[in-house]
């Protein structure tokens, strides 16, 4: 941030916007008063300014009234007397030109979404200039001031109360540089159990679907979060975005760039718009003319708006390319598709519009066999739907003119299991992955799959802040970001308690997401959990106790009435819902075990507690949907997609039921384990990730780095060394995930953790890894002697190796989930 105008001590800095705003302070000649003593400065904006900027002025005026109770006057020329805020977009605003501040404004010309705020001397009064390089730059500056003065972007979407103040003043001038990621937005997806039923009931009842009223609230939120792009909802049953012409017009008014998902080329919503009975098969090999015409029509209708086009081709919905032949044949076919799509864009005068081809699912396989993508088309990289990025551009790909994009999930419908209910992806994992993407110059476009939008509020805000200013936000730990974010929603007193509670829920949910507590596959019946109640101090009971303790802490927080709805949405429901989902399965486990042991009364009591936990989820969900007089009716489901994991699990009261193999006794002394962050020594390039890992923190090996772990075993014999890693992928096609291991003074052993999507000896499979949060590699150590052993792990040329846990074990050790607990370190 560069200071313009007058120089003053640092004011209240908003980390998101750079806005320096003070409230309820004594009057000083060095500040510009937006509101003081019941009077407001006028807001001046030209009618010639883009509509997005003028909409932002209206929002800002409303925000000042929300904060101070004083509504400023909005005029289109500088008044003859009184202080005024002059707002405008360079080269669009006559009122800005009239101030003759060419030196200050010239620095903005040609910039992307940049802004400046500065004072202009004007006789005996003050004029504050808020200028943007383009329509969004102007809007972002104004709404950044709103955020700094106490209007959370979530004031409507999460019912965060606006902070009230008697006066609001701007303390310093500043400039806002271009964002670090050019296009930043969200994807509304899998909306069948939340966003769509809610919108049909509460927002757009005449459409019985998602429509303009819903989208207008979303567009406002995006603008307040400094986002600029939307992929609209597109599931079967949802009305196609462009089926209502007003939707696209609204997006343009709000300055939102429209795109479409990885399977929806050229702004088409295939599920709602392609009719095979009328249009023929969705197969470019046999139906090219009809498909080209279909795309051409949309560009003719919407090409005048600001769009970011998905190009290439997949199935009608989120399915593979409908074509015959080898991968090479299909690659050539998609190349011809992109050529036709670019010709359509040229025909309508939009050849310079941004385009992206998403290397998602089967598309990346075609790319890997040599599919050629035009250099001006952005390469779209993706995660594996669980937060681990599958691949990023290598050194040669980073030279491409089109740059690179990222599609990332905090909500997902699919194999091996959905996670649609609660947003439990820790910010620490997002930071680890997204900063790697930024370092690999994936900076053209970031899109976040937020599902129904709620309850992904924290993850969405974090993603967009990181996209806006990666160098600054990447320096913040998960704890620091959460405390800052919670302060914005709940005030200073509630910030640390709320941040600590949510951070602890992330830790517990990383061990096992609530949607995965059935320990089952995609759509089969649930199983007993793998937490072992017969060893390690009863893992089952321990997990229940830690969840119970977290709920007690959360419920002990004393809140003013004004904060209770937001607290319920952002803190209480996610924590209490996850805790109850855990209790449902863990008490069911206890009932089965008690019955197996012949303790019928105890079994009945445990079964009753399991039923009570199930009921708790239902009651919590009913309360969510009744908040604020039913504002959110239909938004929250206790059973998204009717997955079996949300049902009441069957509980056998028979004493002859076989117990899971993951439940068992053994000699705990036959295992020694240590958390990955707890190396006894570290050399070279290593980085501690304190908030990420199934047993606490983790350690990332960087160039030249090595970590040394001390493990103590009480037995002699054949042992197994287990190294548990973050279940990640090689960073790009030029790397694998190699590292080297040495035990005591033995030879260094080369290991490679890549290739998890295919079962192979020595490493667990991807589907197992993403459900439990780690990939495990094992090394046999014959005839290991009792005593202290040193395990060294070092960098071997591949970035991205993150050590979560290290353990030595012998035959006869009891099972543990997710990993055996850490022993005392010496």
N, C-alpha and C positions, 0 to 999 in steps of 0.2 A: 504494500500500500504506500502510495506517495502522497504526502500532505500538500494541499494547495491552499492558497489564500493566506490567512493569518496563522501564526504558530502559537499553540497553546499546549499546556501539559496534556498528556494522554487522557482522553475521556473514557466513557463507557464503550468499550469496543465490542461489537457484535461479530463473533468469529465467522459467521456466515457471510455477512455483507460488508464488513468494514465500517459500517455506520457508527458514528460516535455521537451518542445521544445521552443527555442527562435529564433526569426527572426530579421534580420537587426540590430544586436547588435555589438558593438566593439569586436574585437577578444580577447579572454582570454584563458590562458593555462588550465583553469578548465573546458572548454567545448570541446565537440567533434564536429568538423565542418563537416557536411554532404556536404555542398556547401559553398564556400567562394572564393571571388576574381575570379570568373569564373571557378574555379576548383572544382571537385567533388571527394569525397572518392570513392574508388572502392567498389562494392558490390560482396561479395564472397559467393557462395552457391554451395554445392556439387551436382553432377549429381545423386548421390545416395539418395538425400533428396526426400521426397514424392513430387509428381507433384504439389499438392496444394501449398506447400511452394514455389516451384520454380515459379509457376504462380504469387504468391504474390510478389516475388522479381521483376518480370517483371513489375507488376503494380506499385510497389514502384519506380522503375527506371523511369517509365513514369511520375509518380507524381512529382518527383524531377525536371524533365524537365519542366513539366507544371508550377511549382512554380518559378523556377529560370532560366529557359532557358538552363540549363546545363544538359546533359544526362550522367549519370554515366556509367562506364564500368562494365559489369557483367562478372565475371570470376569464375572458379571452384576451384581455389587454392589461398592461400594468396600470394599476390605479394611480390617481394623482397624489394621494398621500397614504400613509400607513405602510407598515412592513408587508412584504409579499414574497412568496415563493414562486419563482419563475421556472416552469417545468417545460422541457422540450427535447426534441430529437434533432440532432444536427442535420442541417440541410432540409429540414421539413418545417421548421418553426420560425415564422416571422417575428414572434415575440423575442426569441433568443437573438435573432439577428439585430433587433433594435437595441440590444444592450452593448453592441460593439465590443465583444469579448473574443475576438477572432483567435488570439493567441491561446486562450484557454480551451476553446472549442476545437481548434485545428488538431490537437493531439488525439481527439476522438475519431476524427474523420477516417473512414476505411477500416475501423476496428470492429470486431465482432462482440456484441453484447457487453460493451464496456460503458463506463459512466464516470461522471465527475460531479462533485458537490463543492461549491465555493461561494464566497461573498463577493458582491459587487458594490463598491461605494456609490451612494446615490444621495447626494446632499446630506440632509440630516436624518435620513432613514436607512433601513437596511433592506437589501434584496438578496435572497438566497437563491442561487441557481442550482437546479437539479437537472443535469443534461445526460442524455444517452446517445451512444453512437448509432443506435438503431432502436426500433420500437421496443424490443425486449430490454435493451440496456436501460432505457428510461424507466420502464416499469419496475425492473429489478432494483434500481436505486431507491425509488419511492417506497416499495414494499420492504426493502431492507431496513429503512427507517422505521416503518411500522413494526417490524419484528423486534428491532432494538428498543422500541419504546413500550413493548409489552403486549403486542398482538401476535400470538403464536399463529403460524400457518395452519395449525390444527384447531383453531378456535371453533370451527364449524364441524370438521370431520371427527374430532375427538372431544368436543365440548369443553375445550380448555378455556377457563374464564379469562377475560381480558383484564390485565392489570390496570387499576385506576390510578390516575395521577392528577394533581392540580396544575402542574406546568410541565411542558415538554420543550426542551431546547436542544439545538444542534451545537456541539462544542467545537468541532474542527471541520475543515474541508478535507476531502479525500478524493482519490481516484480509484476506480475499480478496473482491474486489468481483465483481459480476455479470459474466459474459463479454460481450465486445463483439458477438459473434454468438450468438443465442440457441440455435439448433440447429446442430450441427457434426458432420459424419460423412463416411462413405465409401460408395462403390458398388463392389461386387465384380462384375466384368464381363468378358466375353470370356474366360472361365475354362477354355476347352476344352483348352489346352495347358500349364496349370500347376496352378492351384488344384484343379480337379476331379480330374485324374488322380492328383495327390498325395494328396488327401483320400481318394479311393477306395482307394488302396493303403496309406496310412500311418495314417489317422485314423478313417475310418468304413467299414472293409472290408465289414461286414455289409450296408451299403446300396450298396456299390460306387459311392459318390457323396459329395457334400458333405452332412454331417449334424451332429448335435449336438456331437460331440467337436471338430469343426473350428470350429463357431460359438462354442463356449465359449472357445476360445483367442482368437478374434477379439474377443469381448465383453470379455475381460480386457484385451486390448491397447487397445481403445477407451477403457475406463475409465482406464487408466494414462495415456493421451494426452489426457485431459479432453475426449474426444468423447462424444456422447450419442445418435448416430443411425446406423442402418445401412440401406442398400438391399442386400438379399441377392442372391447370384448367381442368374441367371435365364436363361442361354442355353439353347438347345435341347440336350437331353441332361442338363441339370442338374435334379436333383430339386427340385420346387417347395418353397420354404421351409416353407410350411404343410402340406405333405404329411406332415411329421413333427411332430405336435402339440408334442412336447418342445421344438422350436426356439423357438417363441413364448414358452413358459414360461421358458426359459432367458434369453431377451432381457429379460423382465420382471424376473427375479431379479437380473440384472446392471445393471438400470436403463437399458437401451438402448431408445431410441425406435425403433420400426420404421416404415419407409416402403417405397416401391417406386418403380421408375424412372419416367422421364418418359412411358413408354408403358404403364404398368401401374397403372391407376386402382384405388383402393379396396382396396389391399393384395393385389390379384390378380396371379398369375403366369400370364399368358394362354397362354404357350407350353406350360406343363405342365398347365394347368387347364381351358382352353376346348377343347371337343371339337365341331368343326363338324358331324360326323356325328350327334351326339346333340343338340347345343344349337342348331344352325342357323348361319347366316352371322353374322360379326362386323360387323354393319351395323345401326346404330341406327335408320336410316330404315325398315327392314323387320322388325327383330327386337327391338324395344324391351323387351317383357315378359320375354323370356328373359335378356337382358343385365341388366336391373334385378334380376331374381331372383338371378342369379349374384353380383352385387355385394352384395345384401342378405344372402346367406348368409355371406359373409366378415365383414361387420360384426357379424352375430349371434354369430359364433364368436370374433372377436378384438377387438371393440369395447371390451371392459373393460380392455384393455392400453393403454399409452401409445403412441399412433401419430401420425404426421404423414401425412395422406392426400394422395396425388396425385389430382386430379380432372380432368375433361375427358376427352378420348378421342383415341387415335391407332389405328393398325392393331394387329393381334394381337401382332406383335413390333415391332421398331423400323422401322415402315413408316408411310406416310401414312394419313390417315383414310380408311376404306373407306366412301365415300358418293359420290353423284352430285350434279351441279349446280355452280354457280359458287362462287367463294370466299365470296361473301356468303351463299349458301344453306348452305354448310358451316359458316359462322360461327354462323348461327342454330341449326343443329343442335347444335353443341357447347354453346351457351348452354342449350338444353333438357336436354342431358346433365347439365350441372353442377347445374341445378335439381333434377333427379331424384336425383342423388347426395346433394345437401344434404337432400332430403326423407328419404332412407334414413337418413342420420345422425341427423336429428331424431327419426325413428321409434324409434331405439334409444337415444335419450338422449345423443347425442354431437355435438350441433349446435355446441358450442363447441370441438370438436377442431380443431387447426390443419389447414389445407388449402392446397394449392398447385396452380396450373395452370402447366405448363411451356411456355414459348414457344420450343419447340425445333423446328428444321427447318420443316415446313409450318405448324406451329401459330402461329409468329410472323407468317406471311403472313396467316392468318385474323385475328389480332389487329390487324394493320395495316389491314385493310379494315373494322374497326369491331366486332369481336367483343366483347361486353360481359361482363366478369368481375365477379362480386359483390365489393363493396368489402372484405368480410371475408376473401376468398380471397387468398393471397399470390401475387404475380406472380413466376414463375420465369424468370429470365434465364439465358442459357447462353453458353459460348464457342463457337468454330467447330470444336471438337474438337482444335485444335492450340495452344490456350492464349491466343487472342485473343478477348476478350469481344465478342459481336456487337452488343449493345445493353444499355443500362442505363436505369433509370427517369428520365424528365424531371421537371421541377419539379412538375408537376401529379400525376404518378404517385407521386411520393414522399409525397404527402399521404394516400394510401390507408391505411385502417385495417389491412389485411392485410399491409402491408409488402412487401418484396422478398426473393427468394432467388437463389442462384447455383449453377449446375451447371457444373463445371470438369473438364477432362481432363488427365491426365498419361499416359494410355494410351488407344489408340483403334483400333478395327477399322472401316475404311471408306475411302471415296474422299477425296482422290486416292491415298492410300497409308496402310496401317496403320503404327502405331508401338506395337507390343505387346511387343517383346522387352526392350529396355533402357530404363529411365526416364531420359531425357536432357533433359527440360525444365529449363532453368536456373532457379534460385530468383530470379534477377534479373528474369526475365520474369514469374514468378508474382507477385513483389512489385509490379511495375509495374501489372499488371492487377488484382490483388486489392485493392490500396490504392485504386485508382480506384473499384472496386465499393463499398468501405466508405465512401468520400467521397460516393458517390451514395446512401448510406443503404440499401444492400443488406445487411441485417443480421439478417434473420429466420432464414435457413437457408443454410448453405454445404455443398455435397456435392462430394466429389472422386472422380472415376472413377480408381481405382487398379489396374484390371485384376485381376491375380492377387494383388495386395497386395505381393508380392515381385516385382521388385526396386525398388519405389517407396518404400522406407522413408524416405529423406531428404525427398522431396517431400511425403509424407503427414504427417510430423512438422511440417515447416515450415507447411503449410497449416493444420493444427490449432492450432499455436501462434499463428499470425497471427489465426485466427478467435477464439481465446480472448482475446487482448489485442493488438488491432491497433495501438493507439497506441504501445505499447512495442516490439513486434517489428518494426514498419514502420521504426523508426529504425535497425535493424541492417542493415548491408550484407550482401551475399551472403557475402563473405569472413568477416565477423565471426560470422554465424550458423553457417557451416560449421565454423569453428574451435571455437566453443562446443559445437556438436553432436558433433563428432569427439572433443573432450575427454571428453565424457560416455561415449562408446563405448570409447575407446582410451586415455584418460589424457592427462596434460599433455604428455608427451614426444612422443606420436604425433599430437597434435591439429593442429599447424600443417602438418606434412608431408601428412597425410591431406587436410586442407582444401585445400591448394594443388593437390594432384593431382586431386581431384574438380573443383575450379573450372576447371582447365585442360581437363579432359575436357568440361565443359559448353561451354567456348568453342569447342572443335573440333567438337563435335556440333551446336552452333547453326549452324555453317557448313553442315553436312550431317549429319542424323541417320544412324546406321548402317543403319537400315531403308530409307533413301532412296538408298543408295549405288548402286543399280542404275540410277538416272536413268530409271526407267520409270514407266508408269502403274499403275493399280490392280492389274491382273492380267495384263499383257502381259510379253513377254520383256524381259530386262534389256538395257541399252545400255552402251556405253563411258561413262565418267564425263565430265563437262564440265570437269574440271581440265585446263588446257592444258599439255601437256608440251613444247610448241615455243616457249614464250615465258615471260617473267617469271621467268627463272631455273629453268624447269621446275616448274610448279605441282604436277605430279604427284609428283615426287621430294621437293619441299619438304614436301608434306603427309605423305608417308611418313616423312620425317626427324623431323618434329615429333611424330608419334605414337610412333615408335621411341624418341625421347628421353623421352617421358612414361612409356612402359613401363619403360625402364631405371631411371628415378627410382623408380618404384613398386616394382620388384623389388629395388632396393638398400636398401629399408627393412628394418631388422633387427627382427624381432618375437619376443616370447616365445611359446611354444607355445600358451598359453591364448588369445591374441588371433588366432591364424591363421584359425580358421573365420569369425569375424565380419569380419576383414579381407578374406577372400576374397569374402564375400557383398556387402559394402558398398563395397569399393574395387577389389579385384583383378579380379573377374569383369567388372564394368561397364567398367573401363578396358581390360583385355587383350582382352575380347570385342569392344569397339568398334574397338580398334586392329587386330585380326585381320580384322574385316569390311572395314575400309578397305584393309588390305594386300591382301586377296583381289582386290579390284577394281582397285586401283592397279597391282599387279604384272601383272594381266591386261592392263591398258592398255599397260604397258611391253612385254609380250611381243608384242602386236599391232603396236606401233610399231617394235620391233626387227625383226620379220619383214617389215614393209613396207619397211624400209630395207635389207633383205637380210642382216641380222646374225643368222643362224640360230642360232648357238650362244648368243648373248645372249638370243634369244627363248626358247629352251628353258630356260635358267636362270631367266628371269623367270616362265615358266609354272610351273616347279617351285615357285618361291616362292609363287605364287598358290595352288597346290594345298596347300602347307604351311600357309598362312594359313587356308584352309578347314578343314583337319584340326585346326588349333589351336582353332577355335571348337568343334568336336566334342569334343575332349579336355577343354577347359575346362568344357564343359557336363556331361560325364560326371563330372568332379571335383566340380562343384557338387552334383550329385544323390547323390554318395557321401559328402558331408560328414557328420561326426558319426555315423558308422556307418550311413549311408543315411537319416538323418532326413528329408532333403529329396528323396528319390527320387521323380521325376516332377514336381517343382515347376518345373524350368527346362527349356525347350525351346530347341534351337538353330535351330528352323525353325517358329515359330508360324504357324499357318494355311497352312503349306506354300507360302508366298509364294516366287516365283522368285528374289527377292533373296537368299534363304538358300542357294540352290543354288551349285554350282561353275559360274562363268560359262564359256560357250564361248569358246575362244581360237583364232582363225584363225592359222595359220602361213603363209598365203599372202602374197606380196608385192604382190598386185594388189587387196587389199581397200581400199576407200575409207575414209579417215579421217574422223572426225566433223568437222562444220563448226566446232565449238567448239574444235578443235585447229588452230592456225594461227600462222604467223609474221607479223610486222609491225614497224613502227617504234614502239618503246615510248615514244619521246620525243613521240609524238603524243597522249599521254594524261597528264593531271595529275589526281591524286586526293588526297583528304584524308578522314580519319576524322571522323565527325560530331561527336565530342567535342572535336576539335582546332581549334575556332574561334580565329582570331587575336584576336578581341574579342567580348565578349558584353555585352549591355545588358538591363536590365529582368528580366523573369521567365524565366529559363532554369534547367534542372536537368541536371546531368551524370549519366549512368547508366554508371558505369565498367565494369560487368561484362556489358553487353548490347549485342550488335551483331555483324554478320558480319566487321567489320574491327577489332573492339575495343569501345570504348565508344560511347555515343550521346549525343545532346543533345535534351532535350525542351523544346519551346517552351511557355511558360506565358504568362499574360496580360501583355501589354506587352513581351514578350521578343523579342530579335533576336540573330542570330549572324552573324558576318562571317568568310568563308573566303578565303584567298589561294591562287590557283592560277596556276601558271607554265606557259605553253605555248611550244613552240619553232617552231610553224608558223603560217601565215596562211591563212585560208580558211574554209569552212563548217564549223562545229563543232556539237557536241551537248553540252548540259549535262544530266547524269544526276543526279537527286536520289533517293537510296535511303532509304526510310522503313520504320520498323517496320510490318509488314503488319496494321495495326489497323483498327478500325471507328470511325465516329463514336460519341461516348460515349452519345448518346441521340437520340431522334427530333427534338429541337430543334436539332441541330447537324449539320454535315457535317465534313469534314477540310480546311478551307481554310487556306492560308498564302500568303504573298506572297514573290516573288523579284525581286531586282534584280541586274543584272550591270553592274559599273562604275557609271557615272552614268546608265544608261538608265532607262527607265520601269519602275515596279513592275508585275510581272506576277502576276495572281491564279491560284492553282493549287488544285485540289481532289482529294485522294487517296481520297475515298470512292467507293463503287460498285464495289469490286473483284470482287464476285461475278458481275458481268456484264462480258463483254469490251467494251471501248470504247477509242477512240483516246486515246493519251497516257498510259495507265497499264496496267501488267501485270495479269493476271488472278489472282484469289485462289488458285486451285489451284497456279499457278506460285509465287506468293509464299510460301505456307506450307511448300513443300518446300525453298525456298532461304533463307528467313528474312528477306526484305525485299520491299517493293513499290517499283517504280521508275517515276518520272515523268521524261520527257525534254522538253527545250526546245531547239528549233533556234535556233542563233545564227549567222546568215549573216555571212560576211566578217569573222570575228574575227581580230584582229591578234595576232602573236606578242608574248609578254611576260607581264607580271604582270596578273592580272585579279582583281577583288574580287567575290565572290558574297555577297550579303546575303539572308538568309531571316528573315522576321519573322512573328510571331503575327498572325492575321487574324480572331480572334473564336471560333475553335474549339479547345478543349483536345484533347490526345491526339496531336498531331503530334510524332513522334520521328524525328530525323534520324540515320541510321546512317552515311551515306557520301555524298560529293559528288565528282563527276568531270567534267572537260572532256575531250572527245576529238574527233579528226578522222578522216576516212576513211583507212584504211590502218593504224590501230592494231590490235594483235593482240587476239584474244578473251581474256577473263579470267574465272575463276570463283573465288569468287562475284562479286567486284568487282576492278578493277585495284588493285594495291597502292599504298599511300600513298607519295608522294614527299616529299623533305625539305621541311619547312615553313619559310617565311621571312616 
